[in-house]
Amino acid sequence: MKVIDIIAATKNPAFSFEIIPPPRGRSIKEVTDIVESIMPINPQWIDVTSHSSSVYFHENADGTIRRKTYRKRPGTLGICGVIQNRFKVNTVAHVLCLGFSREETEDALIELNYLGVENVLLLRGDGPNYDKKFSKDRSFNEYSSDLVRQVFELRQGRFLEELSHSSSLDYCIGVAGYPEKHFEAPNLKLDIQYLKAKVDAGADYIVTQMFFDNEKFFNFCEQARAAGITVPIIPGLKVVKSAGQLKSIPRTFHVDLPGDLVGEIMSSPENASEIGARWTAKQCEELLNKGFMNLHFYVMNDAHLVKKVIDIADRL
């Protein structure tokens, strides 16, 4: 089922979740255990992140150093297939611009279609930490709006190479929004114009980067609507679980943490996860009261905290 149809049918609070593939060499059981733990919450869909290749330097036993290039967390396509077919839960595969050619993207979308996956979240991505060379017969998408256009073309049955009797790949297209603006954008107003370009190219819905101040999300929605963006906007939420995340979350995701949340955790770091869960639960209550019935949680590996948040929110 397509995400956009799930949103349209939602009348009561509904939750979706984002998980990451396990590191290379680890078992898919890490993922299936997380999915099993959130099944009682009735997930409406589950996002599976994607990661481009990176270069690492490996020292051999004789002291020589060699360059290795590989994806640290492969498996997005396979994990989507496992979740959707084993657990009967809709999945959203993340597809990246940077680090992948348009031809590789088309191949991945064909594979996902064979697996029965109907939803994709299209992102520019951080890109590889090396300069990937594309052969002359390959092309690439520079921005996520370019990627949206490519997938929209596939919805019309138009592939990179002209094919006779081709079938369309009818994907529901999601894109990312940034309530505090993307860190590369000079200001929020221009960033919303970039977002509108993605919607105009064919995006069906928006899911936001995590935020911890609902007022910033409400302001973002107001500016997006004023700019002519009419597709659904889904708030993205994350639970702060440790004092260490007071530094790592802003550094990694380029978001601000409210002073009240920071102060409470700093004064009682041993209770950080309890404080973080209560904070997110209050966010949920306010968002639901404002009519945002679909809430998206960045689970990472902390499914138990998300379950706690939903339990607390139910009691508020």
N, C-alpha and C positions, 0 to 999 in steps of 0.2 A: 504494500500500500504506500502511496506517496505521502510525504510529510505534509504537503499543502492540503491534502484531503483529510489527514488526521487533524490538522489545526482547524479546518472548517467544521469538523464534526464535534470538536471539543466543547463541552458544556460545563464540566466540572474540572477541578485542578488535575492537570496531567503533567507527567514528568518524563524528561528524556535525559540521556546520560552520554558522556564522552569518555572513552577509554583509550589507552595507548597499547600498541603491540608490545609483547615482551622483548627484551634485548636479544640480539642474535645468540643462538645457542641455548636459549631457555625454552621451556615447554609451554604449549598453548593452554595447558591446564591453569596457568596463572590467570589467563583471560576468562576461561570458562568458570572458574571459581568465583570471579567477580560478578559475572553475569548471573550465575546461580544465586548469589547473595542478594541481588537487587530484583530478582524476579517477583518476590512477594509485593513489591511496590508497583508492579504492572507497568514496566517501562513502555512508553509509546514508540520510541525508537532509540537506537544506540549508535552514536558516532564512533568511527574507528579512525584514529589519526594516521597520517602518512608522513614519512621522513625521507628526505633526499640523501644521497650518498655523501660521505665525508672522507677526507684523506687522513690517514694515520701513519706514523713512522714507527716501524718495528725494528728492534735491535736483535740481530741474530746472535747465536752462541759465540761466533768468532769475532764479535764486536762490530761487524758491518751493519749498516742500517739500510733498510729497504722501505719503499713507499707502498702502502696498501690502501686501496680505495674500496669501500663497501658501505652498504646501508646498515647502520647500527641496529635499527628496528624495522626489519622487513616484515611482510606478512599481512598488510592491510586487506588485500583482496581475499585471501584465504580465510582470514578471521571473520570478515563480513559474511562469507558463505557459510561458515560454521555456525555463527550466531543465528543467522536468519533461518537456516535449515534445521538446526538442532533445537533451538529454543523458540522458533516461530515468532521472532521479534524482528520488526523492520530495522534495517541498518542503513546508515549513511556513510559512504566511503569518502574520505578526504582525498582530494586530487590536487596536486601542486603544479604550479607553473614552473618555478625555478628548479633546475636540475633534471628536467624531463623534456624531451622533444615532443612536438605535436603528434608525431607518429607513435611514440611510446604511449602518450596519453590516449590516443585512439585505440591502441591495442588493449590497454587496461580497461577502457570503457566497454569494449566488446566482451572481455573476460567477465566483468561484473554483470553484464547483461545475461550472459550464459548462466551465472549463478543465481539469477532472479533478483538482483539488487536493483532498485528503482530510484534511489536517491544518492545524490553526491553533494558534497560541500566543496566549493571551488575556492582555492586559496593561492595567493602568490607564493607563500612559503618563505622560509629564511634562506633557501638556496644552499647548495653545497659549499663547503669551505675550500673548494678548489675550482679552478677554471675548467669546467667540462667542455670538451671540444666536440662539436656536432659535425658530422660529415656533411659534405656539400648537398647531399640529397635529403637532408633533414631540415626541419624548420622548428621554431620554438615560439611560445607565447611569452611576451615580456611582462604583461600585467594580468591580473586576475580577470579584468574585463575582457581581455583577449581570449582567455580560457573559457569564460562564459559564452562568448560568441561561438567558439569551436563546438562546445557541447550543444548549444542551441541549434547549430547547423546539423548536428547528428540527430536531433529531434525531428528535423525535417527530412531525414534520410540522406543527407548530403555528407559524404565522406571526403577525406583529403584527396583520394583518387576517385575519379569518376567510375562508378560501378553500376552495372545494369541490374535491375530487379533487386535493389538493395532495400532492406527493411530499416525503419527508423529505430533509433535507440531513445526511447521516450523517458528521459530522466527528469525527475524533479530536481531543480537546481537551487541550492542554498549558497549564500555568500556571508562573509563576516562583516560585522559593523563594530565600531570602536567608540563607546560612549565618552571616552577621554581622548579621542582621536588616535589614529595610528601614529606611532612614534616618529615616522618619517614625514608626516604631513605638517605643514607650517602652522595650521590652525584647524579647529573643528569644522568651520564653515566650508573650507576647501575639501577637507576629508569627506564631508557629506556629499559634495559634488562628485567625488570619485566613487562613492557608494552608489549614487544615482546612476552613474555610467554603467555600473555592474547590473543594476536593476533594469535599466533601459536595454541592456544587451540580452536580457532574457532570464534574469534571476527571479525565482518564485517566492523566496522568503529570506529573511536576514536573521542570523543568530549572533549575539554580541559577544565580544570579549568579556571576560569576567570583570565585575565592578563590585565595589563594596559600599558605595554611596548611591542610594536609589535616586536622589535628586539629580545626579549626573546622568543617569539613565533616562529619567523623565525629560530632562532638557534635550538630550540627544534625540529622543522620539519626537519631541515638539519641532525641533529644527529639521529633522528628516521629513516629517509630514509637510512642513512649510515649503520644503524644496521640491515637493511633488512626488515623494516616495510613498506608495500606497500598499506595498506588499506587507505581510505580517512581520513583526519584529519580535523575536524571542529573546528574553533576558538570559544571560549566561552567569552562573553563580559558582563560587568556589568557597570551600570552608578553610579558614586558616587553622592549621592544626598544631603549630609550634611557634615558639618565639623566634626561631631561626628564619621562619618564613616572612617575618616582618622586613627582612632585608632581601630575601631571595625572590619573593613575589614581585615587588616593584622593579627589581633589577631585570628579571626575566620577562615579565609581561608588560612593563611600562605603564603601570597603574598606580594610583595613590591609595593609601590606606588611611581611613579616617582617624583623627586624633584620639577620639574616645575609644576606638577598638585597640589602637596601639597602646594607649595608656593603661587600659585594663589588663592587657596581656603582659606588658612590661612589669606591672605591679604584682602579677601572679603567674609567672611563666609556666609553672607546673600544671596550671589549669588551662593552658592555651587552647586545647582542643574543645573543652567545654565552653569556653568563652566564644570561640569561633563558631561553634555550632549554634549557640543562642543568637549570635549576631546575624548569621545567615537565615535562621528561622524567622527573625523579625523582618528581614528583607522580604522573605517569601510572603509573610502575612500582608505586608503593605502592597506588594506587587499584585497579589491575588485580589485584594480589596480594590485595586485600581483597574481590575478587569483583565490582567495578564494571566490567563489560565494555563498557558504552556510555559513551564520553567525548565531550563536546561542546566544540568549540573556537570561541572568538570570534575570527574571522579578521580582521575589518575589511578591510584591504588587505595583510595580511602573510601570504599563503599560503605563501611560501617558508620563513618561520620555523616554521609549523606542520608542514610537511613535514620540516624539520630535527629538530623535537622528536620526531616519530614515528620517524625514523631512529635518533636517539640512544636512545630508549626500547627499540627493537628490539634494540639492542646491550647493554643493561644486564642 
